[in-house]
Amino acid sequence: MTKMAGLKPKHFLWRMESNVATIQLDRPERKNPLTFDSYAELRDTFRDLVYADDVDVVVFLPNGGNFCSGGDVHDIIGPLVDMDMKGLLAFTRMTGDFVKAMLNCGKPIISAVDGVAVGAGAIITMASDIRLATPEAKTAFLFTRVGLAGCDMGACAMLPRLIGQGRAAELLYTGRSMSAEEGERWGYYNRLVAANALEVEAMKIAQQIASGPTFAHGITKTQLNQEWSMGLEQAIESEAQAQAICMQTQDFARAYHAFVAKQRPVFEGD
């Protein structure tokens, strides 16, 4: 296992509050766009999180009133126009690997959105487990507006499961913004929170999750992702095996003994 409290990334902000890690993209003057380097560093960070025993929850926060404006027009889109097919495929696979790393990191991820979350920024929110937003948040999968297909970084697989096929199709074909109110009504956002309370609310949820049985939370995340491609009987059997594993943990025993003693269990993640 590794420790990530001392991580010093070059292309985004990282801090730890107990066992909750927060990430902020750090180009607020341009609404926090992604670059080739920040994509790669985020991908590598989430790959490393699989082995981190000092991080139990990850929170993406806005910076300067915005979440993320997607791929930087000058630093990414411009160079892509001049790339050959081999280079383009290497880039699109890298961005997809970032999403895979988020899904497979074993840690619950919360996105707290203010301002714009568009393009790859919207994808980050989509690949998170829990999403909060301010009433001013605007979320757009705007790939068609730059001449690309809506099927980017897993959007055609994941977005319909979150908000329904028809709503997802509209957003992916038109590239229009989904308002915060629509996002909450459609079940994309768990709740709307005033901007001055957004970080506090996100951290409150993160700390609540981090105080629970974190090994079991990792199992829950794995099952949530893997069961998308399972039949019902396969899913039930997979959950039976997963739950049997969790019943071998000390946290399961702690919960039982705390219940008998009429106390609140203190989970330790083992």
N, C-alpha and C positions, 0 to 999 in steps of 0.2 A: 504494500500500500504506500501511497505518497501523501505528502502534505502540500497544500496549495495556498496556504495563508500568505506565504511569501512571494506569490506570483507577481511579477512586474511586467505586464504586457506592454508592448510598444504602441499598439494601435487601438486600444480601448481602455477604459477605466475599470479597475477591479478593486473591490474592497471586501473585507470579511467582517461580519458582525456575528460573533460566536460562530456557529456552524452554518450560517447563511451567507452565500456569496452574492454580491451585486455586480452587474455589468452595465456600463453606459458607453455607448459610442461617443466619441469625443471630438466631433467637428460641429459644434452647435451653430457656428456662423453659416453653415451650409445645410442645416437640418440633419446633420449626422449621417452622411452617405457612407456606404461601404466602398472599400477599395480591394484590389487583388490581395494586398497584404493583410487587411483586417479580416477578409473572408478566411484566409488560410490560418491566421492566428486563432480565430474563433473556432474553426474546425478542430485544430490541434488541442485547444483548451478543453473542448467538450470530450474529445477522445481521452484526454488525461483524467477527466473527472470520474471516469469509470473506476479508477484506482485510488481516488482521493478519499481518505477516511476522516478528513476534517471538514468536508462539505456535505451537507445533507439536503439543501435546497438552493436553487439558483433563481435570482430575480433580475430580470431586465428592466431597467428604469429609463425614462426619458432624460434628455439633457438640453437645457435651454428652451424648454417648452415644446420640444419635438422628440419623437421616438427615433425614426430613421426614414430617410428619403430614398432608400434603395441604392442601387449601384450608381456610383459617381459618374456623371455624364462625361467628364473630361478624363478621369483616371481609369474608367472601365469601358464605357460604351464607345468612346472614340477609338481606343486601341483595338477593340473587338472588330470594328469595321475592316481593319487591315489584316486580321489574322487569317491563316489558312484553316482548313477543316480540322486538322489534327490539333492545332492550338485551341480552337473553339471548343472541341469536345473535351479537351483537358480542363478548360475553364468550367464548362457546364457540369462536368463530373465533380469538380471540386466544390461547386456550390451545392450540388446534391449531397456530397459527402458531409457538408456542414449540417444539413438537416438530419441525415442519418445519425451523425454524432449526437445531436440534440436528443433524438428519439432513443438512442441506445446508451446514454450516459448514466442511467440508473438513478438519476436525481430528478425529483419534481421540479418543473420550471414554471415560473410565474412571469408573465409579461404585463407591465403597467404602462399603458399607452396614453400619451398626451400629444396633441398636435398631429403631425402626419406620421403614418406608418404605411408606407407605400412600397410597391415592388418587393424587393428582398426584405424590407422592413416588415411588410405585411406577412411574408412567409415566416419570419421569426416568431411573430405572434401566433400564427397558425400552428407552428410546430411546438408551441408551449402547451403545458398541461392546463393552466388556469390563466385567464385573461381579464384584466381590469382596464377600464378606460375612463377618461374624463368626458364630459358631455361635448367637448370641443374636438375630440379625436376624429380623424378621418383616415379610413383604411381603404386602400385601393390596390388591387392586383392588376397593375396598369401595363402589363406586358404588351398587349395589343396596341397600345398607344405609341409604342416605339417599334411597331412592325413585327412583333414576335407573337408566338402562340401563347395562350393562357396556361399551357401545361408546363409550368416551370417549377422546379424544386419540389415536386410532389403535390402541386396545387390541385390538379384534376383528380387526384386520389383522395386527398384529405379534406379539402374544402366542402365537397358535397356531403361528406359524412358529418360535418359540423353544422351546416346550415340548410342542407337539402340540395338536390340536384338542380332544380329550376333556379333557385336563388344563386347558387354557385355559377351556373351557366351564364346568367345575366352579368354577374360581376366579371367573369373571365372573358366573355366576348366583348363587353363594352369598355372595360377598364375603369368604370366610374367609381367614385368614392362611395363606400358604405358609411353612412353616418353612425355616430355612436348609438343613437337611439335605435336605428335598425339593427345594429350589431347586438345590442342587448335583447331586443325583441326576438331576434332570430336564434338566440342562444350562442352566438359567437363570443360575446362578452358575458362573463359571469355577473358583473354588475358595473354600474357607472358610479364614479366617485369624483367629488370636487377636486380640482387640480391641487389645492393646498393640502388635501388629505390623501392624495394618491399614494405617495411613498409610504406613509404611515400605515395605510390599509394593506398595501402589498406586503410590507414587512410583518405586519400582524399575522397575516395568513401564513407567511413563510415560517415564522417562529412557531405557530401552532402546529404546522406539519412537522417541523424539525424536532418538536418535543415528543412526537409520536414514535412508533416502532419503525425506525428508518430502514432497517433491513427489509421489513415487510412492505414498506412504501416502494422500494426498488422492485420487489416482486410485482406489486400492483402495476407499476409503470410498464414493466415487461409484458404483463398480460394484456393491458389496455392496447398496446401496440401490436402484439402478435395475434390477438384474437380477431383482428380485422380480416385476416385471410383464412380463418378457420370456420369449419362447419360447426353447428351447435353441439353435436355430440363430442367432437374433437375438443371444443372449447371447455365443455364441462369436465372432460377427463384431464385436460391441461390444468384447470383450476384445482381439481382434486389433488394433483401432484404438487402444485404450488403451495396449497394450503397445508399439506402434510409436511412440506419442508419448513414452513413457518411454525408449525406446531413443535418443531425440534428446537426452536430458539429460546434463549433465556428470557426474552421479552414476553413470550407467551406465558411462561411460568411466573414471571413477575406480575403480570396482569392478574393471574389467578390468585396468587398469594395476597396481592393488594385487595382484591375483591373480598376474600375471606376475612381479612383484617379490617375491612371497611375503610380502606385508605385509597388514595389516588395513586395509580401506578406511576413509577418513574422509569421510563424506557431508556435503554442504553445502546440500542442498535445492534445487539448480538443475540 
